[in-house]
């Protein structure tokens, strides 16, 4: 399953942002349009690095599909940043 939304929240002393929902599924439209160029670049990188092309595609797709459920919470000096990928 590909990621559909990212939720970003920032809290700082004296400042609070509401959680922002970013629709990641809208990024698939330009990704599909740029796919031929990306595939050519990946093919050249694989050829130069002597990596199997379909293995590279499989690994990248595995990374994209494993993003849902990611939860990053950073806290420093009273500032909080939360990123969740749904």
KOLROMAR-36269 format. One record per residue: residue number from 1; y, z, x of N, C-alpha, C in turn. Coordinates in Angstrom, 1 decimal, always signed. Each point is the difference from the previous one (the first is absolute). Layout:
<pts>
<pt><pos>NUM</pos><n_v>Y</n_v><n_w>Z</n_w><n_u>X</n_u><ca_v>Y</ca_v><ca_w>Z</ca_w><ca_u>X</ca_u><c_v>Y</c_v><c_w>Z</c_w><c_u>X</c_u></pt>
...
</pts>
This chain:
<pts>
<pt><pos>1</pos><n_v>-1.2</n_v><n_w>+0.0</n_w><n_u>+0.8</n_u><ca_v>+1.2</ca_v><ca_w>+0.0</ca_w><ca_u>-0.8</ca_u><c_v>+1.2</c_v><c_w>+0.0</c_w><c_u>+0.9</c_u></pt>
<pt><pos>2</pos><n_v>+1.0</n_v><n_w>-0.9</n_w><n_u>-0.3</n_u><ca_v>+1.2</ca_v><ca_w>-0.1</ca_w><ca_u>+0.8</ca_u><c_v>+1.0</c_v><c_w>+1.1</c_w><c_u>-0.5</c_u></pt>
<pt><pos>3</pos><n_v>+0.9</n_v><n_w>+0.4</n_w><n_u>+0.9</n_u><ca_v>+1.0</ca_v><ca_w>+0.9</ca_w><ca_u>-0.5</ca_u><c_v>+1.0</c_v><c_w>-0.6</c_w><c_u>-1.0</c_u></pt>
<pt><pos>4</pos><n_v>+0.3</n_v><n_w>+0.8</n_w><n_u>-1.0</n_u><ca_v>+0.9</ca_v><ca_w>-0.5</ca_w><ca_u>-1.0</ca_u><c_v>+1.4</c_v><c_w>+0.6</c_w><c_u>+0.0</c_u></pt>
<pt><pos>5</pos><n_v>+0.1</n_v><n_w>+1.3</n_w><n_u>+0.3</n_u><ca_v>+1.3</ca_v><ca_w>+0.7</ca_w><ca_u>+0.0</ca_u><c_v>+0.0</c_v><c_w>+0.9</c_w><c_u>+1.2</c_u></pt>
<pt><pos>6</pos><n_v>+1.3</n_v><n_w>+0.3</n_w><n_u>+0.5</n_u><ca_v>+0.2</ca_v><ca_w>+1.0</ca_w><ca_u>+1.0</ca_u><c_v>+1.1</c_v><c_w>+0.9</c_w><c_u>-0.6</c_u></pt>
<pt><pos>7</pos><n_v>-0.2</n_v><n_w>+1.3</n_w><n_u>+0.2</n_u><ca_v>+0.9</ca_v><ca_w>+1.0</ca_w><ca_u>-0.5</ca_u><c_v>+0.6</c_v><c_w>+0.7</c_w><c_u>+1.2</c_u></pt>
<pt><pos>8</pos><n_v>+1.4</n_v><n_w>-0.1</n_w><n_u>+0.1</n_u><ca_v>+0.7</ca_v><ca_w>+0.5</ca_w><ca_u>+1.1</ca_u><c_v>+0.9</c_v><c_w>+1.1</c_w><c_u>-0.5</c_u></pt>
<pt><pos>9</pos><n_v>+0.0</n_v><n_w>+1.2</n_w><n_u>+0.7</n_u><ca_v>+0.9</ca_v><ca_w>+1.1</ca_w><ca_u>-0.4</ca_u><c_v>+0.6</c_v><c_w>+0.6</c_w><c_u>+1.3</c_u></pt>
<pt><pos>10</pos><n_v>+1.3</n_v><n_w>+0.3</n_w><n_u>-0.1</n_u><ca_v>+0.7</ca_v><ca_w>+0.6</ca_w><ca_u>+1.1</ca_u><c_v>+0.7</c_v><c_w>+1.2</c_w><c_u>-0.4</c_u></pt>
<pt><pos>11</pos><n_v>-0.2</n_v><n_w>+1.1</n_w><n_u>+0.6</n_u><ca_v>+0.7</ca_v><ca_w>+1.3</ca_w><ca_u>-0.3</ca_u><c_v>+0.7</c_v><c_w>+0.5</c_w><c_u>+1.3</c_u></pt>
<pt><pos>12</pos><n_v>+1.2</n_v><n_w>+0.3</n_w><n_u>-0.1</n_u><ca_v>+0.8</ca_v><ca_w>+0.6</ca_w><ca_u>+1.1</ca_u><c_v>+0.8</c_v><c_w>+1.2</c_w><c_u>-0.5</c_u></pt>
<pt><pos>13</pos><n_v>+0.4</n_v><n_w>+0.9</n_w><n_u>+0.9</n_u><ca_v>+0.8</ca_v><ca_w>+1.1</ca_w><ca_u>-0.5</ca_u><c_v>+1.3</c_v><c_w>-0.5</c_w><c_u>-0.6</c_u></pt>
<pt><pos>14</pos><n_v>+0.2</n_v><n_w>+0.4</n_w><n_u>-1.3</n_u><ca_v>+1.2</ca_v><ca_w>-0.4</ca_w><ca_u>-0.7</ca_u><c_v>-0.1</c_v><c_w>-1.4</c_w><c_u>-0.6</c_u></pt>
<pt><pos>15</pos><n_v>-1.1</n_v><n_w>-0.7</n_w><n_u>+0.2</n_u><ca_v>-0.1</ca_v><ca_w>-1.4</ca_w><ca_u>-0.5</ca_u><c_v>-1.4</c_v><c_w>-0.2</c_w><c_u>-0.5</c_u></pt>
<pt><pos>16</pos><n_v>-0.2</n_v><n_w>-0.6</n_w><n_u>-1.2</n_u><ca_v>-1.3</ca_v><ca_w>-0.2</ca_w><ca_u>-0.5</ca_u><c_v>+0.0</c_v><c_w>-1.4</c_w><c_u>-0.7</c_u></pt>
<pt><pos>17</pos><n_v>-0.9</n_v><n_w>-0.9</n_w><n_u>+0.5</n_u><ca_v>-0.2</ca_v><ca_w>-1.3</ca_w><ca_u>-0.7</ca_u><c_v>-1.1</c_v><c_w>+0.1</c_w><c_u>-1.0</c_u></pt>
<pt><pos>18</pos><n_v>+0.1</n_v><n_w>-0.6</n_w><n_u>-1.1</n_u><ca_v>-1.1</ca_v><ca_w>-0.1</ca_w><ca_u>-0.9</ca_u><c_v>-1.1</c_v><c_w>-0.9</c_w><c_u>+0.6</c_u></pt>
<pt><pos>19</pos><n_v>-1.2</n_v><n_w>+0.2</n_w><n_u>-0.4</n_u><ca_v>-1.1</ca_v><ca_w>-0.8</ca_w><ca_u>+0.6</ca_u><c_v>+0.3</c_v><c_w>-1.5</c_w><c_u>-0.4</c_u></pt>
<pt><pos>20</pos><n_v>-0.2</n_v><n_w>-0.9</n_w><n_u>+1.0</n_u><ca_v>+0.2</ca_v><ca_w>-1.4</ca_w><ca_u>-0.3</ca_u><c_v>-1.3</c_v><c_w>-0.7</c_w><c_u>+0.0</c_u></pt>
<pt><pos>21</pos><n_v>-0.3</n_v><n_w>-0.7</n_w><n_u>-1.1</n_u><ca_v>-1.2</ca_v><ca_w>-0.8</ca_w><ca_u>-0.1</ca_u><c_v>+0.3</c_v><c_w>-1.4</c_w><c_u>+0.5</c_u></pt>
<pt><pos>22</pos><n_v>-0.7</n_v><n_w>-0.5</n_w><n_u>+1.0</n_u><ca_v>+0.1</ca_v><ca_w>-1.4</ca_w><ca_u>+0.5</ca_u><c_v>-1.2</c_v><c_w>-0.8</c_w><c_u>-0.4</c_u></pt>
<pt><pos>23</pos><n_v>+0.2</n_v><n_w>-1.1</n_w><n_u>-0.7</n_u><ca_v>-1.1</ca_v><ca_w>-0.8</ca_w><ca_u>-0.5</ca_u><c_v>-0.5</c_v><c_w>-0.9</c_w><c_u>+1.2</c_u></pt>
<pt><pos>24</pos><n_v>-1.1</n_v><n_w>+0.3</n_w><n_u>+0.6</n_u><ca_v>-0.5</ca_v><ca_w>-0.7</ca_w><ca_u>+1.1</ca_u><c_v>-0.7</c_v><c_w>-1.3</c_w><c_u>-0.5</c_u></pt>
<pt><pos>25</pos><n_v>-0.4</n_v><n_w>-0.1</n_w><n_u>-1.2</n_u><ca_v>-0.6</ca_v><ca_w>-1.2</ca_w><ca_u>-0.5</ca_u><c_v>+0.9</c_v><c_w>-1.2</c_w><c_u>+0.0</c_u></pt>
<pt><pos>26</pos><n_v>+1.3</n_v><n_w>+0.3</n_w><n_u>+0.0</n_u><ca_v>+1.0</ca_v><ca_w>-1.1</ca_w><ca_u>+0.1</ca_u><c_v>+0.0</c_v><c_w>-0.7</c_w><c_u>+1.4</c_u></pt>
<pt><pos>27</pos><n_v>-0.5</n_v><n_w>+0.8</n_w><n_u>+1.0</n_u><ca_v>-0.1</ca_v><ca_w>-0.6</ca_w><ca_u>+1.3</ca_u><c_v>-1.0</c_v><c_w>-1.1</c_w><c_u>+0.2</c_u></pt>
<pt><pos>28</pos><n_v>-1.0</n_v><n_w>+0.0</n_w><n_u>-1.0</n_u><ca_v>-1.0</ca_v><ca_w>-1.0</ca_w><ca_u>+0.1</ca_u><c_v>+0.5</c_v><c_w>-1.4</c_w><c_u>-0.2</c_u></pt>
<pt><pos>29</pos><n_v>+1.1</n_v><n_w>-0.1</n_w><n_u>-0.8</n_u><ca_v>+0.5</ca_v><ca_w>-1.4</ca_w><ca_u>-0.3</ca_u><c_v>+0.5</c_v><c_w>-0.7</c_w><c_u>+1.3</c_u></pt>
<pt><pos>30</pos><n_v>+0.8</n_v><n_w>+0.7</n_w><n_u>+0.9</n_u><ca_v>+0.4</ca_v><ca_w>-0.7</ca_w><ca_u>+1.2</ca_u><c_v>-1.2</c_v><c_w>+0.0</c_w><c_u>+1.0</c_u></pt>
<pt><pos>31</pos><n_v>-0.9</n_v><n_w>+0.9</n_w><n_u>-0.1</n_u><ca_v>-1.1</ca_v><ca_w>+0.0</ca_w><ca_u>+0.9</ca_u><c_v>-0.9</c_v><c_w>-1.2</c_w><c_u>-0.2</c_u></pt>
<pt><pos>32</pos><n_v>-0.2</n_v><n_w>-0.4</n_w><n_u>-1.3</n_u><ca_v>-0.8</ca_v><ca_w>-1.2</ca_w><ca_u>-0.3</ca_u><c_v>+0.8</c_v><c_w>-1.2</c_w><c_u>+0.4</c_u></pt>
<pt><pos>33</pos><n_v>+1.3</n_v><n_w>-0.1</n_w><n_u>-0.1</n_u><ca_v>+0.7</ca_v><ca_w>-1.1</ca_w><ca_u>+0.5</ca_u><c_v>+0.0</c_v><c_w>-0.2</c_w><c_u>+1.5</c_u></pt>
<pt><pos>34</pos><n_v>+0.0</n_v><n_w>+1.2</n_w><n_u>+0.7</n_u><ca_v>+0.0</ca_v><ca_w>-0.1</ca_w><ca_u>+1.5</ca_u><c_v>-1.4</c_v><c_w>+0.0</c_w><c_u>+0.6</c_u></pt>
<pt><pos>35</pos><n_v>-1.0</n_v><n_w>+0.1</n_w><n_u>-0.9</n_u><ca_v>-1.4</ca_v><ca_w>+0.1</ca_w><ca_u>+0.5</ca_u><c_v>-0.4</c_v><c_w>-1.2</c_w><c_u>+1.0</c_u></pt>
<pt><pos>36</pos><n_v>+0.3</n_v><n_w>-1.2</n_w><n_u>-0.3</n_u><ca_v>-0.4</ca_v><ca_w>-1.1</ca_w><ca_u>+1.0</ca_u><c_v>+0.6</c_v><c_w>+0.3</c_w><c_u>+1.4</c_u></pt>
<pt><pos>37</pos><n_v>+1.2</n_v><n_w>+0.4</n_w><n_u>+0.1</n_u><ca_v>+0.7</ca_v><ca_w>+0.2</ca_w><ca_u>+1.3</ca_u><c_v>-0.7</c_v><c_w>+1.3</c_w><c_u>+0.7</c_u></pt>
<pt><pos>38</pos><n_v>-0.2</n_v><n_w>+1.0</n_w><n_u>-0.8</n_u><ca_v>-0.7</ca_v><ca_w>+1.2</ca_w><ca_u>+0.5</ca_u><c_v>-1.4</c_v><c_w>-0.3</c_w><c_u>+0.5</c_u></pt>
<pt><pos>39</pos><n_v>-0.7</n_v><n_w>-0.8</n_w><n_u>-0.7</n_u><ca_v>-1.3</ca_v><ca_w>-0.4</ca_w><ca_u>+0.5</ca_u><c_v>+0.0</c_v><c_w>-0.8</c_w><c_u>+1.3</c_u></pt>
<pt><pos>40</pos><n_v>+1.0</n_v><n_w>-0.9</n_w><n_u>+0.1</n_u><ca_v>+0.1</ca_v><ca_w>-0.8</ca_w><ca_u>+1.2</ca_u><c_v>+0.3</c_v><c_w>+0.9</c_w><c_u>+1.2</c_u></pt>
<pt><pos>41</pos><n_v>+1.0</n_v><n_w>+1.0</n_w><n_u>-0.2</n_u><ca_v>+0.3</ca_v><ca_w>+0.9</ca_w><ca_u>+1.0</ca_u><c_v>-1.2</c_v><c_w>+0.9</c_w><c_u>+0.4</c_u></pt>
<pt><pos>42</pos><n_v>-0.7</n_v><n_w>+0.5</n_w><n_u>-1.0</n_u><ca_v>-1.2</ca_v><ca_w>+0.8</ca_w><ca_u>+0.3</ca_u><c_v>-1.1</c_v><c_w>-0.8</c_w><c_u>+0.7</c_u></pt>
<pt><pos>43</pos><n_v>-0.1</n_v><n_w>-1.3</n_w><n_u>-0.3</n_u><ca_v>-1.0</ca_v><ca_w>-0.9</ca_w><ca_u>+0.7</ca_u><c_v>+0.4</c_v><c_w>-0.1</c_w><c_u>+1.5</c_u></pt>
<pt><pos>44</pos><n_v>+1.3</n_v><n_w>-0.2</n_w><n_u>+0.2</n_u><ca_v>+0.4</ca_v><ca_w>-0.1</ca_w><ca_u>+1.4</ca_u><c_v>-0.2</c_v><c_w>+1.3</c_w><c_u>+0.8</c_u></pt>
<pt><pos>45</pos><n_v>+0.3</n_v><n_w>+1.1</n_w><n_u>-0.6</n_u><ca_v>-0.1</ca_v><ca_w>+1.3</ca_w><ca_u>+0.6</ca_u><c_v>-1.5</c_v><c_w>+0.3</c_w><c_u>+0.3</c_u></pt>
<pt><pos>46</pos><n_v>-0.9</n_v><n_w>-0.4</n_w><n_u>-1.0</n_u><ca_v>-1.4</ca_v><ca_w>+0.2</ca_w><ca_u>+0.2</ca_u><c_v>-0.5</c_v><c_w>-0.9</c_w><c_u>+1.1</c_u></pt>
<pt><pos>47</pos><n_v>+0.5</n_v><n_w>-1.2</n_w><n_u>+0.1</n_u><ca_v>-0.4</ca_v><ca_w>-0.9</ca_w><ca_u>+1.0</ca_u><c_v>+0.4</c_v><c_w>+0.4</c_w><c_u>+1.4</c_u></pt>
<pt><pos>48</pos><n_v>+1.2</n_v><n_w>+0.5</n_w><n_u>+0.1</n_u><ca_v>+0.5</ca_v><ca_w>+0.5</ca_w><ca_u>+1.3</ca_u><c_v>-0.7</c_v><c_w>+1.3</c_w><c_u>+0.4</c_u></pt>
<pt><pos>49</pos><n_v>-0.2</n_v><n_w>+0.9</n_w><n_u>-0.9</n_u><ca_v>-0.7</ca_v><ca_w>+1.3</ca_w><ca_u>+0.3</ca_u><c_v>-1.5</c_v><c_w>-0.1</c_w><c_u>-0.1</c_u></pt>
<pt><pos>50</pos><n_v>-0.5</n_v><n_w>-1.2</n_w><n_u>-0.3</n_u><ca_v>-1.5</ca_v><ca_w>-0.2</ca_w><ca_u>-0.1</ca_u><c_v>-0.6</c_v><c_w>+1.0</c_w><c_u>-0.9</c_u></pt>
<pt><pos>51</pos><n_v>+0.6</n_v><n_w>+0.1</n_w><n_u>-1.2</n_u><ca_v>-0.5</ca_v><ca_w>+0.8</ca_w><ca_u>-1.1</ca_u><c_v>-0.5</c_v><c_w>-0.9</c_w><c_u>-1.1</c_u></pt>
<pt><pos>52</pos><n_v>-1.1</n_v><n_w>+0.4</n_w><n_u>-0.7</n_u><ca_v>-0.5</ca_v><ca_w>-0.8</ca_w><ca_u>-1.1</ca_u><c_v>+0.9</c_v><c_w>+0.0</c_w><c_u>-1.1</c_u></pt>
<pt><pos>53</pos><n_v>+0.4</n_v><n_w>-1.2</n_w><n_u>-0.5</n_u><ca_v>+1.0</ca_v><ca_w>-0.1</ca_w><ca_u>-1.1</ca_u><c_v>-0.4</c_v><c_w>+0.7</c_w><c_u>-1.3</c_u></pt>
<pt><pos>54</pos><n_v>-1.2</n_v><n_w>-0.2</n_w><n_u>-0.4</n_u><ca_v>-0.4</ca_v><ca_w>+0.6</ca_w><ca_u>-1.3</ca_u><c_v>-0.2</c_v><c_w>+1.5</c_w><c_u>+0.1</c_u></pt>
<pt><pos>55</pos><n_v>-0.3</n_v><n_w>+0.5</n_w><n_u>+1.2</n_u><ca_v>-0.1</ca_v><ca_w>+1.4</ca_w><ca_u>+0.2</ca_u><c_v>+1.4</c_v><c_w>+0.6</c_w><c_u>-0.1</c_u></pt>
<pt><pos>56</pos><n_v>+1.0</n_v><n_w>-0.6</n_w><n_u>+0.6</n_u><ca_v>+1.4</ca_v><ca_w>+0.4</ca_w><ca_u>-0.1</ca_u><c_v>+0.5</c_v><c_w>+0.0</c_w><c_u>-1.4</c_u></pt>
<pt><pos>57</pos><n_v>-0.3</n_v><n_w>-1.0</n_w><n_u>-0.8</n_u><ca_v>+0.4</ca_v><ca_w>+0.0</ca_w><ca_u>-1.4</ca_u><c_v>-0.7</c_v><c_w>+1.1</c_w><c_u>-0.8</c_u></pt>
<pt><pos>58</pos><n_v>-1.2</n_v><n_w>+0.3</n_w><n_u>+0.3</n_u><ca_v>-0.7</ca_v><ca_w>+1.1</ca_w><ca_u>-0.7</ca_u><c_v>+0.5</c_v><c_w>+1.3</c_w><c_u>+0.4</c_u></pt>
<pt><pos>59</pos><n_v>+0.4</n_v><n_w>+0.2</n_w><n_u>+1.2</n_u><ca_v>+0.6</ca_v><ca_w>+1.3</ca_w><ca_u>+0.4</ca_u><c_v>+1.4</c_v><c_w>+0.2</c_w><c_u>-0.6</c_u></pt>
<pt><pos>60</pos><n_v>+0.8</n_v><n_w>-1.0</n_w><n_u>+0.0</n_u><ca_v>+1.3</ca_v><ca_w>+0.1</ca_w><ca_u>-0.6</ca_u><c_v>-0.1</c_v><c_w>+0.2</c_w><c_u>-1.5</c_u></pt>
<pt><pos>61</pos><n_v>-0.9</n_v><n_w>-0.6</n_w><n_u>-0.7</n_u><ca_v>-0.2</ca_v><ca_w>+0.2</ca_w><ca_u>-1.4</ca_u><c_v>-0.5</c_v><c_w>+1.4</c_w><c_u>-0.3</c_u></pt>
<pt><pos>62</pos><n_v>-0.9</n_v><n_w>+0.5</n_w><n_u>+0.8</n_u><ca_v>-0.5</ca_v><ca_w>+1.3</ca_w><ca_u>-0.1</ca_u><c_v>+1.1</c_v><c_w>+1.1</c_w><c_u>+0.1</c_u></pt>
<pt><pos>63</pos><n_v>+1.0</n_v><n_w>-0.3</n_w><n_u>+0.9</n_u><ca_v>+1.1</ca_v><ca_w>+0.9</ca_w><ca_u>+0.2</ca_u><c_v>+0.9</c_v><c_w>+0.0</c_w><c_u>-1.2</c_u></pt>
<pt><pos>64</pos><n_v>+0.3</n_v><n_w>-1.2</n_w><n_u>-0.6</n_u><ca_v>+0.8</ca_v><ca_w>-0.1</ca_w><ca_u>-1.1</ca_u><c_v>-0.6</c_v><c_w>+0.7</c_w><c_u>-1.3</c_u></pt>
<pt><pos>65</pos><n_v>-1.3</n_v><n_w>-0.2</n_w><n_u>-0.1</n_u><ca_v>-0.7</ca_v><ca_w>+0.6</ca_w><ca_u>-1.2</ca_u><c_v>-0.2</c_v><c_w>+1.5</c_w><c_u>+0.2</c_u></pt>
<pt><pos>66</pos><n_v>+0.1</n_v><n_w>+0.5</n_w><n_u>+1.1</n_u><ca_v>-0.2</ca_v><ca_w>+1.5</ca_w><ca_u>+0.2</ca_u><c_v>+1.3</c_v><c_w>+0.7</c_w><c_u>-0.1</c_u></pt>
<pt><pos>67</pos><n_v>+1.1</n_v><n_w>-0.6</n_w><n_u>-0.2</n_u><ca_v>+1.3</ca_v><ca_w>+0.6</ca_w><ca_u>-0.1</ca_u><c_v>+0.2</c_v><c_w>+0.9</c_w><c_u>-1.3</c_u></pt>
<pt><pos>68</pos><n_v>-0.5</n_v><n_w>-0.4</n_w><n_u>-1.1</n_u><ca_v>+0.1</ca_v><ca_w>+0.9</ca_w><ca_u>-1.2</ca_u><c_v>-0.6</c_v><c_w>+1.3</c_w><c_u>+0.2</c_u></pt>
<pt><pos>69</pos><n_v>+0.7</n_v><n_w>+1.1</n_w><n_u>-0.3</n_u><ca_v>-0.4</ca_v><ca_w>+1.3</ca_w><ca_u>+0.2</ca_u><c_v>+0.6</c_v><c_w>+0.6</c_w><c_u>+1.3</c_u></pt>
<pt><pos>70</pos><n_v>+0.8</n_v><n_w>-0.7</n_w><n_u>+0.7</n_u><ca_v>+0.6</ca_v><ca_w>+0.5</ca_w><ca_u>+1.2</ca_u><c_v>+1.2</c_v><c_w>+0.9</c_w><c_u>-0.4</c_u></pt>
<pt><pos>71</pos><n_v>+0.1</n_v><n_w>+1.1</n_w><n_u>+0.6</n_u><ca_v>+1.0</ca_v><ca_w>+1.0</ca_w><ca_u>-0.3</ca_u><c_v>+0.6</c_v><c_w>+0.5</c_w><c_u>+1.3</c_u></pt>
<pt><pos>72</pos><n_v>+1.2</n_v><n_w>-0.2</n_w><n_u>+0.3</n_u><ca_v>+0.7</ca_v><ca_w>+0.4</ca_w><ca_u>+1.2</ca_u><c_v>+1.1</c_v><c_w>+1.0</c_w><c_u>-0.4</c_u></pt>
<pt><pos>73</pos><n_v>+0.0</n_v><n_w>+1.1</n_w><n_u>+0.6</n_u><ca_v>+1.0</ca_v><ca_w>+1.1</ca_w><ca_u>-0.2</ca_u><c_v>+0.5</c_v><c_w>+0.4</c_w><c_u>+1.3</c_u></pt>
<pt><pos>74</pos><n_v>+1.3</n_v><n_w>-0.2</n_w><n_u>+0.3</n_u><ca_v>+0.6</ca_v><ca_w>+0.4</ca_w><ca_u>+1.2</ca_u><c_v>+1.1</c_v><c_w>+1.0</c_w><c_u>-0.3</c_u></pt>
<pt><pos>75</pos><n_v>+0.0</n_v><n_w>+1.1</n_w><n_u>+0.8</n_u><ca_v>+0.9</ca_v><ca_w>+1.1</ca_w><ca_u>-0.2</ca_u><c_v>+0.6</c_v><c_w>+0.3</c_w><c_u>+1.4</c_u></pt>
<pt><pos>76</pos><n_v>+1.3</n_v><n_w>+0.0</n_w><n_u>+0.1</n_u><ca_v>+0.7</ca_v><ca_w>+0.3</ca_w><ca_u>+1.3</ca_u><c_v>+1.4</c_v><c_w>+0.5</c_w><c_u>-0.3</c_u></pt>
<pt><pos>77</pos><n_v>+0.4</n_v><n_w>+1.1</n_w><n_u>+0.5</n_u><ca_v>+1.3</ca_v><ca_w>+0.6</ca_w><ca_u>-0.1</ca_u><c_v>+0.5</c_v><c_w>+0.1</c_w><c_u>-1.4</c_u></pt>
<pt><pos>78</pos><n_v>-0.9</n_v><n_w>+0.4</n_w><n_u>-0.9</n_u><ca_v>+0.3</ca_v><ca_w>+0.1</ca_w><ca_u>-1.4</ca_u><c_v>+0.1</c_v><c_w>-1.3</c_w><c_u>-0.8</c_u></pt>
<pt><pos>79</pos><n_v>-0.3</n_v><n_w>-1.1</n_w><n_u>+0.7</n_u><ca_v>+0.0</ca_v><ca_w>-1.3</ca_w><ca_u>-0.7</ca_u><c_v>-1.4</c_v><c_w>-0.4</c_w><c_u>-0.4</c_u></pt>
<pt><pos>80</pos><n_v>-0.3</n_v><n_w>-0.5</n_w><n_u>-1.1</n_u><ca_v>-1.3</ca_v><ca_w>-0.4</ca_w><ca_u>-0.5</ca_u><c_v>+0.0</c_v><c_w>-1.5</c_w><c_u>-0.3</c_u></pt>
<pt><pos>81</pos><n_v>-1.0</n_v><n_w>-0.7</n_w><n_u>+0.4</n_u><ca_v>-0.2</ca_v><ca_w>-1.4</ca_w><ca_u>-0.4</ca_u><c_v>-1.4</c_v><c_w>-0.1</c_w><c_u>-0.5</c_u></pt>
<pt><pos>82</pos><n_v>-0.2</n_v><n_w>-0.5</n_w><n_u>-1.2</n_u><ca_v>-1.3</ca_v><ca_w>-0.2</ca_w><ca_u>-0.5</ca_u><c_v>-0.2</c_v><c_w>-1.5</c_w><c_u>-0.4</c_u></pt>
<pt><pos>83</pos><n_v>-1.2</n_v><n_w>-0.5</n_w><n_u>+0.5</n_u><ca_v>-0.3</ca_v><ca_w>-1.4</ca_w><ca_u>-0.3</ca_u><c_v>-1.4</c_v><c_w>+0.0</c_w><c_u>-0.5</c_u></pt>
<pt><pos>84</pos><n_v>-0.2</n_v><n_w>-0.5</n_w><n_u>-1.2</n_u><ca_v>-1.4</ca_v><ca_w>-0.1</ca_w><ca_u>-0.6</ca_u><c_v>-0.2</c_v><c_w>-1.5</c_w><c_u>-0.4</c_u></pt>
<pt><pos>85</pos><n_v>-1.1</n_v><n_w>-0.5</n_w><n_u>+0.3</n_u><ca_v>-0.3</ca_v><ca_w>-1.4</ca_w><ca_u>-0.4</ca_u><c_v>-1.1</c_v><c_w>+0.1</c_w><c_u>-1.1</c_u></pt>
<pt><pos>86</pos><n_v>+0.3</n_v><n_w>-0.6</n_w><n_u>-1.1</n_u><ca_v>-0.9</ca_v><ca_w>+0.0</ca_w><ca_u>-1.2</ca_u><c_v>-0.7</c_v><c_w>-1.3</c_w><c_u>-0.2</c_u></pt>
</pts>
